[in-house]
Amino acid sequence: MPFLFYLCALIALLAAWQVIRGVNAMHALLYLIVVLLAIALMFFMLGAPFAAALEVIIYAGAIMVLMVFVIMMLNQGDSAVGQERAWRAGRIWRGPALLCAVLLAQLGYLLLPAVVSADAAAVDAVAVGRALYGPYLLLVELASMLLLAALVGAWHLTRVLKHRPGEEV
């Protein structure tokens, strides 16, 4: 079991390095999804399946959709058409697909009845709800306002760049 945990950590580190090192925003976003999936699997191995589900649903799901929306909004113009064709090529998906396949194999192994540990403490939804809407309510609201401000800022930047007189975008 510790080997699988460290393998997930290694996958998360490799994918995070690709996020930092990447020059294309869409490639970095794909590797960021791999990082979030690896972290969710690590939560699952630590006995927090609800936290793992929240990681996948909120971060790898909702926030990544928001990031894709912002990237699509910022890449407007004729050059974006060629870039979208390049994104649809199969070469781009090889790295993230390989790392996700390793994570999926680990999850399948962990769900076998012989591997599930009886001494793992589960975090239930009530405890998470009480924590999020109790002492951490202000932090949750601040995070949502920060995401909203980032989206409005990205829209404003593209609007200003798009309507500059004498320049083509």
Order of alpha helices (4+ residues) and beta strands (2+ residues): alpha-alpha-alpha-alpha-alpha-alpha-alpha-alpha
